[in-house]
Amino acid sequence: MTPMLAVLAVLASLLGAVSCEFSISIYAGYGFPLPNPNQPFKLPPASPPKNPRPDLKVGYYAANKCPQAEQIVKRAVEEATPGEKAGLIRLFFHDCFVQGCDASVLLEGPDTERTAFPNLSLRGFNIIEKAKAALEVECKGIVSCADIVAFAGRDASCSLSDGKINYQVPAGRYDGNVSRANDTFLNLPPPFGDLKLITDMFAAKGLDQTDMLVLSGGHSTGRSGCGSFTNSFSNRLQADNSSRAMNRTLADQLNTTCTADSVNVPLDYKTPYALDHQYYKNVQEHNVLFTSDAVLLESPETKVLVDSFARDPFFLSDIIPIGRNPWYDAFAKAMVKMGNWEVKNSTVGEIRQFCGKVNDKKTY
Ligand code: HEM
């Protein structure tokens, strides 16, 4: 057993030890429950948010004592590397799926979400901290870390898509005080997930199958560790005759590159730094890393969407496109929708002073 798998096995056994409503077989490849036909995987119910959701509003800070808030976040994101920008898009997703969009993913300490295996490869925390520090100077105690994560996800998407993805972010989230490593395993979809599992896991967050497919387009930028698609549970580089197999040329290249689990490779082998609709062409051509990407061709409904998002606009000349690929606007809409999930209000949340820790009640 490699050291990585040993760590995962320990994580998995810890997960098995906690009392929870799930009856699961433990999979030691990503710390996720393995869907078992004899023991159906029970998802958290797709219930309305537990806490009354405050009405999020576009321009919330403009009207609430910090008109320059969004500009400050934008400036911090502009200074980020393309890789950190990709990380910021993923950070927003991982925040919203575990305890809702409440910056619980940012909390530091033993057994917080941040320490859980699926979150060890997150990046962009430094950008959030930088924005928060600037905001505390300008408008102390006003702007939540949860909103900073949402703004940063938008600004990173805008920058990496060359302005094609741009949208207004309803804001007014409060920061949560609960962050548990174990919550990540049951709420974050695993890369080996099949179409039903990932569809159900998004449905549990109020997102339908189209939202899931649209948001998966986030995999048109950024990177993955080889261990995420070459583990003992699902080795995407092995010979595979099934319809979801990886394109053999890409698999052969990755077999050479992936000398260790920790080696990182681009998610999109063609346009790795752009957030663009190339992802859907990659799906069509089986040039995608994860099972969860490949399975998007497996139902008529999802295949139709993949085909329509893969299409290039018609060009009148070399540079004048006619029409617009619908994915960019769909991605913007789905990011706003994801950002509604289990938002906290002032009764159950706070505005953190530092994004990595809950406030010390005596001093703040
Ligand atoms: C369908 C469910 C999804 C699964 C199974 C999944 C899984 C993964 C995995 C395993 C990685 C690589 C982790 C590593 O080894 O470093 C990754 C990276 C990434 N994911 Fe997803 N993901 C999903 C949905 C999403 C969504 C909804 C978004 C955002 C809208 C997203 C955005 C990203 C980005 C941008 C990266 C690259 C991050 C970086 O370069 O730091 N993913 N994802």
Residues whose N, C-alpha, C, O or C-beta is under 5 A from the ligand:
A	BS01	HEM	G83 A86 G87 I89 R90 F93 S121 R123 P189 P190 P191 I198 L215 S216 G218 H219 T221 G222 R223 S224 G225 S228 S292
